[in-house]
Amino acid sequence: MLDAIRKHATVKSILGIVLMLLLFSAIVLVIGFRGFTEQNLSQYSEGAFLTADTAAEIVDADRIEAYAQSGGKGEEYEAVWNQLDYLCNVTGSTFVYVIIPDRSDYAHITFIFSTINHKSDFSVYDFGYVRDTTNDEYKQKYAAIYDLKSERELVIRDRGYIETDPHITAMIGLKGSDGQVKAILCVQRQMDVLAQARQRYINSVLITLVVLALLFISLQVFFLNKMLLNPLKQISNEAARFAKENVPATTKLADTVTNTDEIGQLAADIDLMEEQIHDYVNDLMSVTAEKERISTELDLANRIQTSMLPSIFPAFPDHDEFDIHASMDPAKEVGGDFYDFFFVDDKRLCMVIADVSGKGVPAALFMMGSKILLQNLALVKRGPAEVLDAANNQICRNEHEDMFVTVWIGILDVTTGKLTAANAGHEYPALKHGDGSFELVKDKHGLVVGVMEGVPYTEYEIQLEPGDKLFVYTDGVPEATNAEEELFGTDRMIDALSTANDETPQKVLETVKSAVDEFVGEADQFDDITMLCLQYKGAPTA
């Protein structure tokens, strides 16, 4: 009777979560629709100004008069034009051009350089072409740049009569060595593609959300109870019982847990570890020479634990959108740290790094249970915050050894670079954008998993661009201690990361580990050292 009530409560809780998810999805759609346009403009303008800054380095402002008198010919002129043309196409801009306005009233402009995206259907103005200034807004912005009142200006044209569909134009002044503006460099980008994608996305989500709601609820109830919660409760209870009694169970977990996935493998591994640990303790009490067996048994436990972690690199040779590498160096034969990465569908990569409280075999057992729980929750296509919430509630219901785990979990859409993450009391991740150095992302921490039921967790998003790197780690890195009891610290870690910011993820991890080893010297390793590095390369070309 009590068991039936418990199951009923579980079903009600799952239904409540799903209903909240539906409500949240509706709210997100409304907010996303409004926010998408603002984000679109922000992203387009930022990209346009980055292109403009790069183009400004190509054009020598002191040579503007020479360019204007060249007639659009000559080796120097053509070299600059070719570089601008290449930049225009490689950045996806529509136009990149340099103009000299008529400064008497800014009513006319003369084109010195004009390049166009080769995929565009628009026409490009020839050298020396003179045309009327489009409107008063352009005149005002030209004047502001020439009068040194503004370093850069942005024109947004998405309403009324426009020649080239909705677009933005970023303008910067080309200053000579005397500090005066010699010409204006402009970068134009169209905005229609992302707007269409937004509408298609919203329509698709609305339709599929209604169709799949009931199916998702039924699958959630069945999967969580039958395939996940009940088997994991049996495994957790047995692990707690064995930790207290140190006697193998008369009925093996492998006989009661019939799963054929990782949960079933975990049950068989715990059966094996119980038997071997029990035999080892008994033999140690009777024969001193059997001390060597502890190394053998723990080595086996280490191999079992290691086999639970991804260890084949490259991990996904068929995916060239990213490169990923990870490592775990336990302070003892077996550790409480773990990492994991796997695809939850054909385009979303889930990454997890965690640190279980304590050391040794109890932490290793708790670690394996936590790893399987987090992986299976992520595979039912939950968000990071939902995974932490469900894992925390389940561990709190079944964990009685006062153990907990810090977790950072992120889900990356490899086709867009959008990373959604949540943090349960774990270390701040480190991020490198483009050609910059690594810096900490001071995300909002939730409570560690396994301490209190019903704790909320918060998600956040990071947009990864091609070339960006993400580095996550456990506290064994910044808390590594040398003989003088000094901590390695996050500053030394960032310095080590920055020295390898152009290297592969594997080389980044090796560089950090070498820096830690050099700092620690002969001192004993105090804690497990676990690291994971991902380099985003961008969506593959067709």
C-alpha positions as CSV (number, residue, x, y, z in Angstrom):
1,M,0.0,0.0,0.0
2,L,2.8,2.4,1.0
3,D,4.7,1.5,-2.1
4,A,1.7,2.2,-4.3
5,I,1.2,5.6,-2.6
6,R,4.9,6.4,-3.2
7,K,4.6,5.6,-6.9
8,H,1.5,7.7,-7.1
9,A,3.3,10.6,-5.6
10,T,6.2,10.1,-8.0
11,V,3.8,10.2,-11.0
12,K,2.2,13.4,-9.6
13,S,5.5,15.1,-9.2
14,I,6.5,14.1,-12.8
15,L,3.2,15.5,-14.1
16,G,3.7,18.7,-12.2
17,I,7.2,19.1,-13.7
18,V,5.9,18.5,-17.2
19,L,3.1,21.0,-16.7
20,M,5.5,23.6,-15.5
21,L,7.7,22.8,-18.5
22,L,4.8,23.5,-20.8
23,L,4.1,26.8,-19.1
24,F,7.7,27.7,-19.1
25,S,8.0,26.9,-22.8
26,A,5.0,29.2,-23.6
27,I,6.6,32.0,-21.6
28,V,9.9,31.5,-23.3
29,L,8.3,31.6,-26.7
30,V,6.8,35.0,-26.0
31,I,9.9,36.4,-24.5
32,G,12.1,34.8,-27.2
33,F,10.0,36.3,-30.0
34,R,10.5,39.8,-28.5
35,G,14.1,39.4,-27.5
36,F,15.1,37.7,-30.7
37,T,14.9,41.0,-32.7
38,E,17.0,42.9,-30.2
39,Q,19.6,40.1,-30.1
40,N,19.6,39.9,-33.8
41,L,20.4,43.6,-34.2
42,S,23.0,43.4,-31.5
43,Q,24.7,40.4,-33.1
44,Y,24.6,41.9,-36.6
45,S,25.9,45.3,-35.5
46,E,28.7,43.8,-33.5
47,G,29.7,41.6,-36.4
48,A,29.5,44.6,-38.8
49,F,31.7,46.8,-36.6
50,L,34.3,44.0,-36.2
51,T,34.4,43.7,-40.0
52,A,34.7,47.4,-40.3
53,D,37.6,47.6,-37.8
54,T,39.4,44.8,-39.7
55,A,38.8,46.6,-43.0
56,A,40.2,49.9,-41.5
57,E,43.5,48.1,-40.9
58,I,43.7,47.3,-44.7
59,V,43.0,50.8,-46.0
60,D,45.8,53.4,-45.3
61,A,43.9,56.6,-44.5
62,D,47.0,58.7,-45.5
63,R,46.8,57.2,-49.0
64,I,43.1,58.1,-49.6
65,E,43.9,60.9,-51.9
66,A,46.3,58.6,-53.9
67,Y,43.6,56.0,-54.1
68,A,41.1,58.6,-55.4
69,Q,43.6,59.8,-58.0
70,S,44.5,56.3,-59.2
71,G,41.4,55.9,-61.3
72,G,40.7,52.6,-59.7
73,K,43.8,51.1,-61.2
74,G,47.3,50.3,-60.1
75,E,49.0,47.6,-58.1
76,E,48.5,49.3,-54.8
77,Y,44.8,50.1,-55.4
78,E,44.1,46.6,-56.6
79,A,45.9,45.0,-53.6
80,V,43.7,46.9,-51.2
81,W,40.5,46.2,-53.2
82,N,41.3,42.5,-53.3
83,Q,41.7,42.4,-49.5
84,L,38.5,44.2,-49.0
85,D,36.7,41.9,-51.4
86,Y,38.0,38.9,-49.6
87,L,37.0,40.3,-46.2
88,C,33.5,41.1,-47.5
89,N,32.9,37.5,-48.6
90,V,34.6,35.7,-45.8
91,T,32.6,37.6,-43.1
92,G,29.3,37.2,-45.0
93,S,28.8,41.0,-45.4
94,T,26.7,42.3,-48.2
95,F,28.9,45.4,-49.1
96,V,32.2,46.8,-47.8
97,Y,32.9,50.2,-49.3
98,V,34.9,53.4,-48.8
99,I,33.3,56.8,-49.6
100,I,34.3,60.5,-49.6
101,P,31.2,62.7,-48.9
102,D,30.8,66.2,-50.3
103,R,31.5,68.0,-47.0
104,S,29.8,71.2,-48.1
105,D,26.3,69.7,-47.5
106,Y,27.0,65.9,-47.4
107,A,24.4,65.6,-50.2
108,H,26.6,63.5,-52.4
109,I,29.1,60.7,-51.9
110,T,32.0,59.4,-54.1
111,F,32.9,55.7,-54.0
112,I,36.6,55.0,-53.8
113,F,36.4,51.3,-53.0
114,S,33.3,49.2,-53.4
115,T,33.1,45.4,-52.9
116,I,30.1,43.0,-52.8
117,N,29.4,39.5,-51.6
118,H,29.7,37.2,-54.6
119,K,26.5,35.4,-53.6
120,S,24.5,38.6,-53.6
121,D,22.1,39.6,-56.4
122,F,22.8,43.3,-55.9
123,S,25.0,45.4,-58.1
124,V,28.1,47.2,-56.9
125,Y,29.2,50.8,-57.7
126,D,32.3,51.4,-59.8
127,F,35.3,53.4,-58.7
128,G,34.5,57.2,-58.7
129,Y,30.8,56.7,-58.9
130,V,28.9,59.7,-57.4
131,R,25.5,59.3,-56.0
132,D,23.0,61.2,-53.8
133,T,23.1,60.6,-50.1
134,T,20.2,58.3,-49.2
135,N,18.5,60.6,-46.6
136,D,19.1,63.1,-43.9
137,E,20.0,60.4,-41.4
138,Y,23.0,59.5,-43.4
139,K,24.0,63.1,-43.8
140,Q,23.9,63.6,-40.0
141,K,26.0,60.5,-39.4
142,Y,28.6,61.5,-42.1
143,A,28.9,64.9,-40.5
144,A,29.3,63.4,-37.0
145,I,32.2,61.3,-38.1
146,Y,34.0,64.0,-40.0
147,D,33.5,66.5,-37.2
148,L,35.1,63.9,-34.8
149,K,31.9,63.9,-32.7
150,S,31.6,60.2,-33.1
151,E,34.0,57.3,-33.7
152,R,31.4,55.1,-35.3
153,E,27.8,55.3,-36.4
154,L,25.1,52.6,-37.2
155,V,22.2,52.9,-39.6
156,I,19.3,50.4,-39.3
157,R,17.0,50.2,-42.2
158,D,14.1,47.8,-41.8
159,R,11.0,50.0,-42.5
160,G,9.7,52.1,-45.4
161,Y,11.3,52.2,-48.9
162,I,14.7,50.5,-48.9
163,E,16.7,49.3,-51.9
164,T,18.4,46.1,-50.5
165,D,15.9,44.6,-48.0
166,P,16.2,45.1,-44.2
167,H,19.9,45.7,-43.4
168,I,22.3,47.6,-41.2
169,T,25.2,49.8,-42.2
170,A,28.2,50.2,-39.8
171,M,30.3,53.3,-40.4
172,I,33.7,54.3,-39.0
173,G,36.0,57.2,-39.9
174,L,39.4,56.5,-41.5
175,K,41.7,58.8,-39.7
176,G,45.1,59.9,-41.1
177,S,48.3,60.5,-39.2
178,D,47.1,64.1,-38.5
179,G,44.1,62.8,-36.6
180,Q,41.6,64.0,-39.2
181,V,39.0,61.8,-41.0
182,K,40.0,61.3,-44.6
183,A,37.1,59.0,-45.7
184,I,34.3,56.8,-44.3
185,L,34.4,53.0,-44.4
186,C,31.0,51.3,-44.4
187,V,30.0,47.7,-43.9
188,Q,26.4,46.6,-44.8
189,R,24.8,43.3,-43.8
190,Q,21.3,42.0,-44.6
191,M,19.0,40.9,-41.8
192,D,16.4,38.8,-43.6
193,V,17.9,35.3,-43.1
194,L,17.8,35.3,-39.3
195,A,14.4,36.9,-39.2
196,Q,13.0,34.1,-41.3
197,A,14.7,31.4,-39.2
198,R,13.2,32.9,-36.1
199,Q,9.7,32.7,-37.5
200,R,10.2,29.1,-38.7
201,Y,11.6,28.1,-35.3
202,I,8.6,29.6,-33.4
203,N,6.1,28.0,-35.7
204,S,7.8,24.6,-35.4
205,V,8.0,24.7,-31.6
206,L,4.3,25.7,-31.2
207,I,3.1,22.8,-33.4
208,T,5.4,20.1,-31.9
209,L,4.8,21.3,-28.3
210,V,1.1,20.6,-28.6
211,V,1.5,17.3,-30.4
212,L,4.1,15.8,-28.2
213,A,2.9,17.0,-24.8
214,L,0.8,13.9,-23.9
215,L,3.3,11.5,-25.4
216,F,6.1,13.1,-23.4
217,I,4.2,12.9,-20.1
218,S,3.5,9.2,-20.6
219,L,7.1,8.4,-21.6
220,Q,8.4,10.4,-18.6
221,V,6.3,8.5,-16.1
222,F,7.2,5.1,-17.6
223,F,10.9,5.7,-18.1
224,L,11.7,7.4,-14.8
225,N,9.9,4.9,-12.7
226,K,10.5,1.7,-14.5
227,M,13.9,2.3,-16.1
228,L,15.6,4.7,-13.8
229,L,14.3,5.6,-10.3
230,N,13.5,2.2,-9.0
231,P,16.7,0.5,-10.2
232,L,18.8,3.4,-8.9
233,K,17.1,3.2,-5.5
234,Q,18.0,-0.5,-5.2
235,I,21.6,0.3,-6.2
236,S,21.8,3.2,-3.8
237,N,20.3,1.3,-0.9
238,E,22.7,-1.6,-1.5
239,A,25.7,0.7,-1.7
240,A,24.7,2.2,1.7
241,R,24.1,-1.2,3.3
242,F,27.4,-2.6,2.1
243,A,29.3,0.6,3.3
244,K,27.9,-0.2,6.8
245,E,28.0,-4.0,7.0
246,N,30.8,-4.9,4.5
247,V,29.0,-8.1,3.7
248,P,28.0,-9.0,0.1
249,A,24.3,-9.3,-0.4
250,T,22.8,-12.8,-0.6
251,T,20.7,-11.7,-3.6
252,K,22.8,-10.0,-6.2
253,L,21.9,-6.6,-7.6
254,A,22.4,-8.1,-11.1
255,D,19.6,-10.5,-10.4
256,T,17.1,-7.8,-9.3
257,V,18.1,-5.0,-11.6
258,T,17.3,-6.3,-15.1
259,N,18.4,-3.2,-17.1
260,T,20.6,-4.0,-20.0
261,D,22.0,-0.4,-20.1
262,E,24.6,1.4,-18.0
263,I,22.5,0.9,-14.9
264,G,22.5,-2.8,-15.3
265,Q,26.3,-2.7,-15.8
266,L,26.6,-0.5,-12.7
267,A,24.7,-3.1,-10.6
268,A,27.0,-5.9,-11.9
269,D,30.1,-3.8,-11.1
270,I,28.9,-3.1,-7.6
271,D,28.3,-6.8,-7.0
272,L,31.8,-7.5,-8.2
273,M,33.3,-4.7,-6.1
274,E,31.4,-5.9,-3.0
275,E,32.8,-9.4,-3.3
276,Q,36.3,-8.4,-4.0
277,I,36.4,-5.8,-1.2
278,H,34.9,-8.2,1.2
279,D,37.5,-10.9,0.3
280,Y,40.3,-8.4,0.6
281,V,39.3,-7.3,4.1
282,N,39.0,-10.9,5.3
283,D,42.3,-11.9,3.8
284,L,44.1,-8.9,5.2
285,M,43.1,-9.8,8.8
286,S,44.6,-13.3,8.5
287,V,47.7,-12.9,6.3
288,T,50.1,-10.0,6.4
289,A,51.5,-10.8,3.1
290,E,48.1,-10.3,1.6
291,K,48.7,-6.5,1.8
292,E,49.6,-6.6,-1.8
293,R,46.1,-7.6,-2.7
294,I,44.8,-4.1,-1.7
295,S,46.8,-2.7,-4.6
296,T,45.3,-5.4,-6.9
297,E,41.7,-4.9,-5.8
298,L,41.9,-1.1,-5.9
299,D,43.6,-1.3,-9.3
300,L,40.6,-3.3,-10.5
301,A,38.3,-0.8,-8.9
302,N,40.3,1.9,-10.7
303,R,39.9,0.1,-14.0
304,I,36.2,-0.3,-13.4
305,Q,35.9,3.4,-12.5
306,T,38.0,4.4,-15.5
307,S,36.0,2.3,-17.8
308,M,32.9,4.3,-16.8
309,L,34.6,7.5,-18.2
310,P,35.0,8.3,-21.9
311,S,38.7,7.6,-22.6
312,I,39.0,7.2,-26.4
313,F,40.1,10.3,-28.2
314,P,39.2,11.8,-30.6
315,A,35.8,11.0,-29.0
316,F,33.6,11.8,-32.0
317,P,35.7,11.5,-35.2
318,D,32.6,12.0,-37.4
319,H,32.0,15.5,-35.9
320,D,34.3,18.3,-37.0
321,E,32.2,21.0,-35.3
322,F,34.3,20.7,-32.1
323,D,37.2,19.0,-30.5
324,I,37.0,17.7,-26.9
325,H,39.5,16.2,-24.4
326,A,39.3,15.3,-20.7
327,S,41.4,13.7,-18.0
328,M,41.0,12.5,-14.4
329,D,43.9,11.9,-12.1
330,P,42.7,10.5,-8.7
331,A,44.5,11.4,-5.5
332,K,44.0,7.8,-4.4
333,E,43.6,4.6,-6.3
334,V,39.9,5.5,-7.0
335,G,38.5,8.9,-6.9
336,G,35.3,10.8,-6.4
337,D,35.7,13.1,-9.5
338,F,34.2,12.3,-12.8
339,Y,33.5,13.8,-16.2
340,D,31.2,12.7,-19.0
341,F,30.2,13.8,-22.5
342,F,27.7,12.3,-24.9
343,F,25.1,13.4,-27.5
344,V,21.6,13.6,-26.2
345,D,20.4,13.8,-29.9
346,D,21.9,14.3,-33.3
347,K,23.1,17.8,-32.6
348,R,23.3,18.5,-28.9
349,L,26.4,17.5,-26.9
350,C,26.0,17.2,-23.1
351,M,29.1,17.8,-20.9
352,V,29.3,17.0,-17.2
353,I,32.1,17.4,-14.6
354,A,31.5,16.7,-11.0
355,D,33.3,16.2,-7.6
356,V,31.9,13.9,-5.0
357,S,32.5,14.6,-1.3
358,G,35.1,12.3,0.3
359,K,37.7,10.0,-1.2
360,G,38.3,6.4,-1.9
361,V,35.8,3.6,-2.6
362,P,32.7,5.2,-1.0
363,A,33.2,8.3,-3.1
364,A,33.9,6.1,-6.2
365,L,30.6,4.1,-5.6
366,F,28.7,7.3,-5.1
367,M,30.4,8.8,-8.2
368,M,29.3,6.0,-10.5
369,G,25.8,6.1,-9.3
370,S,25.7,9.9,-9.8
371,K,27.3,9.7,-13.2
372,I,24.7,7.2,-14.5
373,L,21.8,9.2,-12.9
374,L,22.9,12.4,-14.6
375,Q,23.5,10.8,-17.9
376,N,20.1,9.1,-18.0
377,L,18.3,12.2,-16.9
378,A,20.1,14.2,-19.7
379,L,19.2,11.5,-22.3
380,V,15.5,12.1,-21.8
381,K,16.1,15.6,-23.2
382,R,15.9,17.6,-20.0
383,G,17.6,21.0,-19.7
384,P,20.7,21.3,-17.4
385,A,18.7,22.9,-14.6
386,E,16.0,20.2,-14.8
387,V,18.7,17.4,-14.7
388,L,20.2,18.9,-11.6
389,D,16.8,19.3,-10.0
390,A,15.7,15.7,-10.7
391,A,19.1,14.3,-9.7
392,N,19.2,16.2,-6.4
393,N,15.7,15.1,-5.4
394,Q,16.4,11.5,-6.2
395,I,19.8,11.4,-4.3
396,C,18.2,13.2,-1.3
397,R,15.5,10.6,-1.1
398,N,17.9,7.6,-1.3
399,E,21.3,8.9,0.1
400,H,21.8,8.4,3.8
401,E,25.6,8.7,4.1
402,D,25.7,12.5,4.1
403,M,27.5,12.6,0.8
404,F,27.0,15.2,-1.8
405,V,28.4,16.1,-5.2
406,T,29.2,19.4,-7.0
407,V,28.2,19.4,-10.6
408,W,28.6,21.6,-13.7
409,I,26.5,20.5,-16.7
410,G,26.3,22.1,-20.1
411,I,24.5,21.2,-23.3
412,L,26.0,22.5,-26.5
413,D,24.1,22.8,-29.8
414,V,27.1,22.0,-32.1
415,T,25.3,23.5,-35.1
416,T,24.9,27.0,-33.6
417,G,27.5,27.1,-30.8
418,K,24.8,27.9,-28.2
419,L,25.8,26.5,-24.8
420,T,23.2,26.1,-22.0
421,A,24.6,25.3,-18.6
422,A,23.9,25.1,-14.9
423,N,26.1,25.0,-11.8
424,A,25.5,23.1,-8.6
425,G,28.2,24.5,-6.3
426,H,31.0,23.7,-8.7
427,E,34.1,25.7,-9.8
428,Y,33.6,28.6,-12.2
429,P,34.3,27.5,-15.8
430,A,37.0,29.3,-17.9
431,L,36.3,30.6,-21.4
432,K,38.4,31.9,-24.2
433,H,36.7,34.0,-27.0
434,G,38.5,34.2,-30.3
435,D,42.1,35.4,-30.0
436,G,41.7,36.5,-26.4
437,S,43.0,35.0,-23.2
438,F,41.0,32.7,-20.9
439,E,38.9,34.2,-18.2
440,L,36.5,32.9,-15.5
441,V,32.8,32.8,-16.2
442,K,31.4,33.7,-12.8
443,D,28.1,31.9,-13.2
444,K,25.4,31.7,-10.6
445,H,25.9,28.7,-8.3
446,G,23.1,26.5,-7.0
447,L,23.4,24.3,-3.9
448,V,25.4,21.2,-4.2
449,V,23.5,18.1,-5.2
450,G,22.4,15.7,-2.4
451,V,22.0,18.1,0.5
452,M,18.4,19.3,0.4
453,E,15.4,18.3,-1.6
454,G,13.5,20.8,-3.7
455,V,16.4,23.2,-4.4
456,P,16.0,25.3,-7.6
457,Y,18.8,25.6,-10.1
458,T,19.4,28.3,-12.7
459,E,20.5,28.0,-16.3
460,Y,22.5,30.4,-18.3
461,E,23.6,30.6,-21.9
462,I,27.0,31.2,-23.6
463,Q,27.3,31.8,-27.4
464,L,30.4,30.0,-28.6
465,E,31.9,31.3,-31.8
466,P,34.4,29.3,-34.0
467,G,37.8,29.2,-32.2
468,D,36.3,29.6,-28.7
469,K,37.5,27.2,-25.9
470,L,35.7,26.2,-22.8
471,F,37.7,24.7,-19.8
472,V,36.0,23.1,-16.8
473,Y,37.7,21.5,-13.9
474,T,37.4,20.3,-10.3
475,D,38.8,22.0,-7.2
476,G,41.8,19.8,-7.3
477,V,43.4,22.2,-9.8
478,P,43.2,25.6,-8.0
479,E,43.6,23.9,-4.5
480,A,46.7,21.9,-5.4
481,T,49.2,22.6,-2.6
482,N,53.0,22.8,-2.6
483,A,55.4,22.0,0.2
484,E,55.0,25.5,1.6
485,E,51.2,25.0,1.8
486,E,50.5,27.5,-0.9
487,L,47.6,27.0,-3.2
488,F,48.0,26.9,-7.0
489,G,45.0,29.2,-7.3
490,T,42.9,30.3,-10.2
491,D,45.3,33.1,-11.3
492,R,48.1,30.6,-12.0
493,M,45.5,28.3,-13.7
494,I,44.4,31.2,-16.0
495,D,48.0,32.0,-16.8
496,A,48.7,28.4,-17.7
497,L,45.6,28.3,-19.9
498,S,46.5,31.5,-21.6
499,T,50.0,30.2,-22.6
500,A,48.2,27.4,-24.5
501,N,45.2,29.3,-25.8
502,D,46.0,28.5,-29.4
503,E,46.7,24.8,-28.7
504,T,44.4,21.8,-29.1
505,P,42.2,20.8,-26.1
506,Q,44.5,17.9,-25.3
507,K,47.5,20.3,-25.3
508,V,45.6,22.7,-23.1
509,L,45.0,20.0,-20.4
510,E,48.6,18.9,-20.6
511,T,49.9,22.4,-20.1
512,V,47.7,23.0,-17.1
513,K,48.7,19.6,-15.6
514,S,52.4,20.4,-16.1
515,A,52.0,23.8,-14.5
516,V,50.3,22.1,-11.5
517,D,53.0,19.4,-11.2
518,E,55.8,22.0,-11.4
519,F,54.1,24.1,-8.7
520,V,53.4,21.2,-6.3
521,G,56.8,19.7,-6.7
522,E,57.5,16.8,-4.3
523,A,54.3,17.4,-2.2
524,D,51.6,14.7,-2.2
525,Q,48.6,15.2,-4.4
526,F,45.8,16.3,-2.0
527,D,42.7,16.0,-4.2
528,D,41.6,14.4,-7.5
529,I,42.5,16.5,-10.5
530,T,39.9,16.4,-13.3
531,M,39.7,18.6,-16.4
532,L,37.7,18.9,-19.6
533,C,38.4,21.3,-22.5
534,L,36.2,21.8,-25.6
535,Q,37.1,23.8,-28.6
536,Y,34.2,24.9,-30.8
537,K,35.1,25.0,-34.5
538,G,31.7,26.0,-35.9
539,A,29.0,24.2,-37.9
540,P,30.5,22.1,-40.7
541,T,30.2,23.5,-44.3
542,A,27.9,21.6,-46.7
